[in-house]
């Protein structure tokens, strides 16, 4: 009986860990695919690495806006291509 409780507890612990790991992975993937997040991370990294002043960052802002639009267009085109491929498969 005691072995059965231990095995059941380990199975529950394993399942709980799997569910938590899956939830964290989904959250990270969603965040990494968000163009706003990608651009803000890039701004932060380049500001730190290049030691950009606020004035320099303001001058670079249009390029980051263009990057955001380009990423959104790529995402849109990719989703359309996936939908077309899925439609032709059926």
C-alpha positions as CSV (number, residue, x, y, z in Angstrom):
1,X,0.0,0.0,0.0
2,X,2.8,2.4,0.9
3,X,4.5,1.7,-2.4
4,X,1.3,2.6,-4.3
5,X,1.1,5.9,-2.5
6,X,4.7,6.7,-3.3
7,X,4.2,5.8,-7.0
8,X,0.9,7.8,-7.2
9,X,2.7,10.8,-5.6
10,X,5.6,10.6,-8.0
11,X,3.2,10.4,-11.0
12,X,1.2,13.4,-9.7
13,X,4.5,15.3,-9.2
14,X,5.7,14.4,-12.7
15,X,2.4,15.6,-14.3
16,X,2.4,18.8,-12.3
17,X,5.9,19.6,-13.4
18,X,5.0,18.9,-17.0
19,X,2.0,21.2,-16.9
20,X,4.0,24.0,-15.3
21,X,6.8,23.5,-17.8
22,X,4.4,23.6,-20.7
23,X,2.7,26.8,-19.4
24,X,6.0,28.6,-19.0
25,X,7.2,27.5,-22.5
26,X,3.9,28.7,-24.1
27,X,4.3,32.1,-22.3
28,X,7.9,32.5,-23.4
29,X,7.1,31.5,-27.0
30,X,4.2,34.0,-27.2
31,X,6.4,36.7,-25.8
32,X,9.2,36.0,-28.2
33,X,6.8,36.2,-31.1
34,X,5.4,39.5,-30.1
35,X,7.0,42.2,-32.3
36,X,6.6,44.9,-29.6
37,X,8.6,42.8,-27.2
38,X,11.3,42.1,-29.8
39,X,11.7,45.7,-30.6
40,X,11.7,46.9,-27.0
41,X,14.3,44.2,-26.1
42,X,16.4,45.4,-29.0
43,X,16.1,49.1,-28.0
44,X,17.2,48.2,-24.5
45,X,20.1,46.1,-25.6
46,X,21.4,48.6,-28.1
47,X,21.0,51.5,-25.7
48,X,23.1,49.6,-23.2
49,X,25.7,48.3,-25.6
50,X,26.1,51.4,-27.6
51,X,25.6,53.8,-24.7
52,X,23.0,55.8,-26.6
53,X,21.9,59.1,-25.2
54,X,18.2,60.0,-25.1
55,X,18.8,62.3,-28.1
56,X,20.4,59.6,-30.1
57,X,17.6,57.2,-29.2
58,X,15.0,59.7,-30.4
59,X,16.9,60.0,-33.7
60,X,16.9,56.2,-34.0
61,X,13.2,55.8,-33.1
62,X,11.9,55.9,-36.8
63,X,14.2,52.9,-37.6
64,X,12.7,50.9,-34.7
65,X,9.2,51.8,-35.8
66,X,10.1,50.5,-39.3
67,X,11.5,47.3,-37.7
68,X,8.3,46.9,-35.8
69,X,6.2,47.3,-39.0
70,X,8.6,44.9,-40.9
71,X,8.3,42.2,-38.2
72,X,4.5,42.6,-38.2
73,X,4.4,42.2,-42.0
74,X,6.6,39.1,-41.9
75,X,4.4,37.6,-39.2
76,X,1.3,38.3,-41.3
77,X,2.8,36.9,-44.5
78,X,4.0,33.8,-42.7
79,X,0.6,33.1,-41.2
80,X,-1.0,33.6,-44.6
81,X,1.4,31.1,-46.1
82,X,0.7,28.6,-43.4
83,X,-3.0,29.0,-43.9
84,X,-2.6,28.5,-47.6
85,X,-0.4,25.4,-47.1
86,X,-2.9,23.9,-44.7
87,X,-5.8,24.7,-47.0
88,X,-4.1,23.0,-50.0
89,X,-3.2,20.0,-47.9
90,X,-6.8,19.1,-47.2
